[in-house]
């Protein structure tokens, strides 16, 4: 039995499938917690799971608009409950604003990321 030549044609472009791209994005966003309308303790629990159970090196708490103050509360509660005991701290905070158009008007929305890690 002769070995088959496994080379791809010279014009082929080896791109990852769309399924692979989706999985990469999920892995990338796996350590991001988006703050919204759920109860505060749900987000605190999410931080705990990411850092303790899933062993993520860092967690990003992301918020926009009126939920920015809630994100700060979530991180403060998490700090007091378990973060400081386990050696985690707020590594960085990033603020920005996003501009989008709604009903013909340009609207700016503030955003904030709080990065937690060792």
Beta strands, then each sheet from edge to edge (+ up, - down):
strand 1: 32-34
strand 2: 58-64
strand 3: 89-102
strand 4: 105-117
sheet 1: 1+ 2+ 4- 3+
end
